[in-house]
Amino acid sequence: MKDEILLTSKDICRLFKISDEALRQRLLTKPGITIPKPLRLGRRLFWRTEDVKRWLEEQAVKSGAAPEPPQDPPRRRRGRPRKSESK
Protein backbone atom coordinates (compact mmCIF):
# COMPACT_ATOMS: atom_id res chain seq x y z
CA MET A 1 0.00 0.00 0.00
CA LYS A 2 1.45 3.34 -0.98
CA ASP A 3 1.53 6.25 1.40
CA GLU A 4 -1.66 8.29 1.14
CA ILE A 5 -2.03 11.83 2.35
CA LEU A 6 -5.17 12.29 4.40
CA LEU A 7 -6.83 15.67 4.73
CA THR A 8 -8.41 16.78 7.99
CA SER A 9 -11.63 18.75 8.30
CA LYS A 10 -9.58 21.94 8.72
CA ASP A 11 -7.82 21.20 5.42
CA ILE A 12 -11.15 20.63 3.69
CA CYS A 13 -12.56 23.88 5.10
CA ARG A 14 -9.54 25.80 3.85
CA LEU A 15 -9.71 24.12 0.46
CA PHE A 16 -13.44 24.80 -0.06
CA LYS A 17 -13.32 28.15 1.78
CA ILE A 18 -16.14 27.24 4.14
CA SER A 19 -16.48 27.23 7.92
CA ASP A 20 -16.43 24.15 10.16
CA GLU A 21 -20.16 24.55 10.72
CA ALA A 22 -20.86 24.71 6.98
CA LEU A 23 -18.88 21.50 6.49
CA ARG A 24 -20.89 19.77 9.22
CA GLN A 25 -24.15 20.95 7.67
CA ARG A 26 -23.13 19.66 4.25
CA LEU A 27 -22.17 16.30 5.70
CA LEU A 28 -25.31 15.90 7.78
CA THR A 29 -28.30 17.71 6.33
CA LYS A 30 -27.79 18.80 2.71
CA PRO A 31 -28.68 15.87 0.45
CA GLY A 32 -28.23 17.86 -2.78
CA ILE A 33 -24.75 19.07 -1.88
CA THR A 34 -22.36 16.19 -2.06
CA ILE A 35 -18.79 16.15 -0.95
CA PRO A 36 -16.54 13.09 -0.88
CA LYS A 37 -17.28 10.60 1.88
CA PRO A 38 -14.84 10.92 4.78
CA LEU A 39 -13.00 8.12 6.53
CA ARG A 40 -13.67 7.90 10.23
CA LEU A 41 -10.68 7.12 12.43
CA GLY A 42 -11.90 7.17 15.99
CA ARG A 43 -13.92 10.35 16.31
CA ARG A 44 -12.04 12.27 13.63
CA LEU A 45 -12.87 12.56 9.94
CA PHE A 46 -10.29 12.33 7.18
CA TRP A 47 -10.52 12.58 3.40
CA ARG A 48 -8.24 10.93 0.84
CA THR A 49 -6.50 13.50 -1.33
CA GLU A 50 -7.22 11.46 -4.45
CA ASP A 51 -10.96 11.35 -3.67
CA VAL A 52 -11.11 15.11 -3.17
CA LYS A 53 -9.19 15.82 -6.41
CA ARG A 54 -11.45 13.46 -8.36
CA TRP A 55 -14.56 15.09 -6.87
CA LEU A 56 -13.32 18.58 -7.74
CA GLU A 57 -12.69 17.50 -11.34
CA GLU A 58 -16.21 16.04 -11.55
CA GLN A 59 -17.68 19.29 -10.22
CA ALA A 60 -15.74 21.32 -12.79
CA VAL A 61 -17.08 19.13 -15.60
CA LYS A 62 -20.63 19.38 -14.25
CA SER A 63 -20.51 23.14 -13.89
CA GLY A 64 -19.04 23.62 -17.36
CA ALA A 65 -21.53 21.30 -19.03
CA ALA A 66 -24.70 22.68 -17.48
CA PRO A 67 -25.99 25.87 -19.11
CA GLU A 68 -26.92 28.72 -16.84
CA PRO A 69 -30.69 29.01 -16.38
CA PRO A 70 -32.26 32.04 -18.05
CA GLN A 71 -32.87 34.95 -15.74
CA ASP A 72 -36.26 36.57 -15.42
CA PRO A 73 -36.50 40.19 -16.56
CA PRO A 74 -36.48 42.70 -13.71
CA ARG A 75 -39.91 43.28 -12.24
CA ARG A 76 -41.47 46.69 -12.49
CA ARG A 77 -42.10 48.45 -9.26
CA ARG A 78 -45.65 49.09 -8.25
CA GLY A 79 -46.96 52.56 -7.69
CA ARG A 80 -45.89 55.93 -8.91
CA PRO A 81 -42.45 56.08 -10.60
CA ARG A 82 -39.68 58.02 -8.91
CA LYS A 83 -38.08 61.01 -10.56
CA SER A 84 -34.97 58.97 -11.35
CA GLU A 85 -37.11 56.29 -13.03
CA SER A 86 -39.01 58.65 -15.32
CA LYS A 87 -37.32 59.39 -18.63
SEVORO-989835 format. One record per residue: residue in three letters; residue number from 0; z negated, y, x of N, C-alpha, C in turn. Coordinates in Angstrom, 2 decimals. Layout:
[ala; NUM; [Z; Y; X]; [Z; Y; X]; [Z; Y; X]]
...
This chain:
[met; 0; [0.00; -1.18; 0.84]; [0.00; 0.00; 0.00]; [0.00; 1.24; 0.88]]
[lys; 1; [0.94; 2.13; 0.64]; [0.98; 3.34; 1.45]; [-0.06; 4.35; 0.98]]
[asp; 2; [-0.39; 5.25; 1.86]; [-1.40; 6.25; 1.53]; [-0.83; 7.22; 0.49]]
[glu; 3; [-1.54; 7.37; -0.60]; [-1.14; 8.29; -1.66]; [-2.09; 9.48; -1.66]]
[ile; 4; [-1.53; 10.63; -1.90]; [-2.35; 11.83; -2.03]; [-2.67; 12.00; -3.50]]
[leu; 5; [-3.95; 12.10; -3.79]; [-4.40; 12.29; -5.17]; [-4.79; 13.75; -5.37]]
[leu; 6; [-4.40; 14.30; -6.49]; [-4.73; 15.67; -6.83]; [-5.92; 15.69; -7.77]]
[thr; 7; [-6.82; 16.62; -7.55]; [-7.99; 16.78; -8.41]; [-7.63; 17.70; -9.57]]
[ser; 8; [-8.55; 17.85; -10.50]; [-8.30; 18.75; -11.63]; [-8.16; 20.19; -11.16]]
[lys; 9; [-8.87; 20.58; -10.12]; [-8.72; 21.94; -9.58]; [-7.31; 22.14; -9.02]]
[asp; 10; [-6.79; 21.12; -8.34]; [-5.42; 21.20; -7.82]; [-4.41; 21.34; -8.95]]
[ile; 11; [-4.60; 20.57; -10.01]; [-3.69; 20.63; -11.15]; [-3.75; 22.01; -11.81]]
[cys; 12; [-4.95; 22.55; -11.96]; [-5.10; 23.88; -12.56]; [-4.40; 24.93; -11.72]]
[arg; 13; [-4.54; 24.85; -10.41]; [-3.85; 25.80; -9.54]; [-2.34; 25.64; -9.63]]
[leu; 14; [-1.88; 24.40; -9.67]; [-0.46; 24.12; -9.71]; [0.17; 24.63; -11.01]]
[phe; 15; [-0.48; 24.38; -12.15]; [0.06; 24.80; -13.44]; [-0.37; 26.20; -13.84]]
[lys; 16; [-1.25; 26.80; -13.05]; [-1.78; 28.15; -13.32]; [-2.45; 28.22; -14.69]]
[ile; 17; [-3.36; 27.27; -14.91]; [-4.14; 27.24; -16.14]; [-5.61; 27.09; -15.77]]
[ser; 18; [-6.48; 27.35; -16.73]; [-7.92; 27.23; -16.48]; [-8.36; 25.78; -16.67]]
[asp; 19; [-9.59; 25.49; -16.24]; [-10.16; 24.15; -16.43]; [-10.22; 23.81; -17.91]]
[glu; 20; [-10.60; 24.79; -18.72]; [-10.72; 24.55; -20.16]; [-9.35; 24.26; -20.77]]
[ala; 21; [-8.33; 24.97; -20.35]; [-6.98; 24.71; -20.86]; [-6.52; 23.31; -20.49]]
[leu; 22; [-6.84; 22.86; -19.30]; [-6.49; 21.50; -18.88]; [-7.20; 20.48; -19.76]]
[arg; 23; [-8.48; 20.69; -20.02]; [-9.22; 19.77; -20.89]; [-8.62; 19.73; -22.29]]
[gln; 24; [-8.26; 20.90; -22.81]; [-7.67; 20.95; -24.15]; [-6.34; 20.20; -24.19]]
[arg; 25; [-5.54; 20.36; -23.15]; [-4.25; 19.66; -23.13]; [-4.42; 18.17; -22.99]]
[leu; 26; [-5.45; 17.74; -22.31]; [-5.70; 16.30; -22.17]; [-6.25; 15.70; -23.45]]
[leu; 27; [-7.07; 16.46; -24.17]; [-7.78; 15.90; -25.31]; [-7.12; 16.14; -26.66]]
[thr; 28; [-6.66; 17.36; -26.92]; [-6.33; 17.71; -28.30]; [-4.88; 18.08; -28.55]]
[lys; 29; [-4.07; 18.32; -27.55]; [-2.71; 18.80; -27.79]; [-1.72; 17.64; -27.67]]
[pro; 30; [-1.36; 17.01; -28.79]; [-0.45; 15.87; -28.68]; [0.96; 16.26; -28.26]]
[gly; 31; [1.43; 17.46; -28.59]; [2.78; 17.86; -28.23]; [2.94; 18.25; -26.77]]
[ile; 32; [1.85; 18.66; -26.15]; [1.88; 19.07; -24.75]; [1.46; 17.89; -23.91]]
[thr; 33; [2.38; 17.38; -23.16]; [2.06; 16.19; -22.36]; [1.98; 16.58; -20.89]]
[ile; 34; [1.02; 16.05; -20.24]; [0.95; 16.15; -18.79]; [0.75; 14.73; -18.28]]
[pro; 35; [1.02; 14.47; -17.03]; [0.88; 13.09; -16.54]; [-0.52; 12.54; -16.79]]
[lys; 36; [-0.58; 11.26; -17.04]; [-1.88; 10.60; -17.28]; [-2.68; 10.57; -15.98]]
[pro; 37; [-3.95; 10.96; -16.05]; [-4.78; 10.92; -14.84]; [-5.36; 9.53; -14.59]]
[leu; 38; [-5.78; 9.32; -13.37]; [-6.53; 8.12; -13.00]; [-8.00; 8.49; -13.06]]
[arg; 39; [-8.80; 7.62; -13.59]; [-10.23; 7.90; -13.67]; [-10.95; 7.07; -12.61]]
[leu; 40; [-11.61; 7.78; -11.70]; [-12.43; 7.12; -10.68]; [-13.86; 7.59; -10.91]]
[gly; 41; [-14.65; 6.74; -11.50]; [-15.99; 7.17; -11.90]; [-15.87; 8.14; -13.05]]
[arg; 42; [-16.41; 9.32; -12.89]; [-16.31; 10.35; -13.92]; [-15.23; 11.37; -13.62]]
[arg; 43; [-14.62; 11.27; -12.46]; [-13.63; 12.27; -12.04]; [-12.22; 11.83; -12.39]]
[leu; 44; [-11.35; 12.82; -12.57]; [-9.94; 12.56; -12.87]; [-9.10; 12.92; -11.66]]
[phe; 45; [-8.11; 12.09; -11.38]; [-7.18; 12.33; -10.29]; [-5.76; 12.06; -10.78]]
[trp; 46; [-4.80; 12.77; -10.19]; [-3.40; 12.58; -10.52]; [-2.65; 12.20; -9.25]]
[arg; 47; [-1.70; 11.28; -9.37]; [-0.84; 10.93; -8.24]; [0.17; 12.05; -8.05]]
[thr; 48; [0.38; 12.43; -6.81]; [1.33; 13.50; -6.50]; [2.73; 13.14; -6.98]]
[glu; 49; [3.12; 11.89; -6.80]; [4.45; 11.46; -7.22]; [4.62; 11.58; -8.73]]
[asp; 50; [3.60; 11.24; -9.50]; [3.67; 11.35; -10.96]; [3.84; 12.80; -11.39]]
[val; 51; [3.10; 13.70; -10.75]; [3.17; 15.11; -11.11]; [4.55; 15.68; -10.76]]
[lys; 52; [5.08; 15.34; -9.58]; [6.41; 15.82; -9.19]; [7.47; 15.31; -10.16]]
[arg; 53; [7.40; 14.04; -10.52]; [8.36; 13.46; -11.45]; [8.28; 14.15; -12.81]]
[trp; 54; [7.06; 14.42; -13.28]; [6.87; 15.09; -14.56]; [7.44; 16.50; -14.53]]
[leu; 55; [7.20; 17.23; -13.43]; [7.74; 18.58; -13.32]; [9.27; 18.57; -13.34]]
[glu; 56; [9.89; 17.61; -12.68]; [11.34; 17.50; -12.69]; [11.85; 17.22; -14.10]]
[glu; 57; [11.17; 16.34; -14.83]; [11.55; 16.04; -16.21]; [11.45; 17.29; -17.08]]
[gln; 58; [10.39; 18.08; -16.89]; [10.22; 19.29; -17.68]; [11.32; 20.30; -17.38]]
[ala; 59; [11.72; 20.39; -16.11]; [12.79; 21.32; -15.74]; [14.10; 20.91; -16.40]]
[val; 60; [14.38; 19.62; -16.44]; [15.60; 19.13; -17.08]; [15.54; 19.40; -18.58]]
[lys; 61; [14.40; 19.14; -19.19]; [14.25; 19.38; -20.63]; [14.42; 20.84; -20.98]]
[ser; 62; [13.82; 21.71; -20.19]; [13.89; 23.14; -20.51]; [15.29; 23.70; -20.27]]
[gly; 63; [16.01; 23.16; -19.30]; [17.36; 23.62; -19.04]; [18.36; 23.09; -20.05]]
[ala; 64; [18.09; 21.93; -20.61]; [19.03; 21.30; -21.53]; [18.88; 21.84; -22.96]]
[ala; 65; [17.71; 22.23; -23.33]; [17.48; 22.68; -24.70]; [17.86; 24.15; -24.85]]
[pro; 66; [18.77; 24.46; -25.79]; [19.11; 25.87; -25.99]; [17.95; 26.62; -26.64]]
[glu; 67; [17.90; 27.89; -26.37]; [16.84; 28.72; -26.92]; [17.12; 28.95; -28.40]]
[pro; 68; [16.12; 28.82; -29.26]; [16.38; 29.01; -30.69]; [16.77; 30.46; -30.98]]
[pro; 69; [17.64; 30.66; -31.95]; [18.05; 32.04; -32.26]; [16.86; 32.84; -32.80]]
[gln; 70; [16.83; 34.10; -32.44]; [15.74; 34.95; -32.87]; [16.14; 35.67; -34.15]]
[asp; 71; [15.17; 35.84; -35.02]; [15.42; 36.57; -36.26]; [15.60; 38.04; -35.96]]
[pro; 72; [16.44; 38.75; -36.74]; [16.56; 40.19; -36.50]; [15.25; 40.88; -36.82]]
[pro; 73; [14.98; 42.01; -36.22]; [13.71; 42.70; -36.48]; [13.62; 43.09; -37.95]]
[arg; 74; [12.44; 42.95; -38.50]; [12.24; 43.28; -39.91]; [12.09; 44.78; -40.09]]
[arg; 75; [12.63; 45.26; -41.18]; [12.49; 46.69; -41.47]; [11.10; 46.95; -42.00]]
[arg; 76; [10.58; 48.07; -41.62]; [9.26; 48.45; -42.10]; [9.34; 48.90; -43.54]]
[arg; 77; [8.30; 48.65; -44.27]; [8.25; 49.09; -45.65]; [7.77; 50.52; -45.71]]
[gly; 78; [8.17; 51.21; -46.75]; [7.69; 52.56; -46.96]; [8.63; 53.61; -46.39]]
[arg; 79; [8.13; 54.78; -46.32]; [8.91; 55.93; -45.89]; [9.13; 55.88; -44.38]]
[pro; 80; [10.36; 56.14; -43.89]; [10.60; 56.08; -42.45]; [9.89; 57.23; -41.72]]
[arg; 81; [9.52; 56.98; -40.51]; [8.91; 58.02; -39.68]; [9.99; 58.94; -39.14]]
[lys; 82; [9.59; 60.08; -38.63]; [10.56; 61.01; -38.08]; [11.35; 60.38; -36.93]]
[ser; 83; [10.68; 59.60; -36.11]; [11.35; 58.97; -34.97]; [12.34; 57.90; -35.43]]
[glu; 84; [12.15; 57.33; -36.61]; [13.03; 56.29; -37.11]; [14.25; 56.86; -37.83]]
[ser; 85; [14.16; 58.06; -38.33]; [15.32; 58.65; -39.01]; [16.30; 59.14; -37.94]]
[lys; 86; [17.52; 59.05; -38.22]; [18.63; 59.39; -37.32]; [19.12; 58.23; -36.62]]
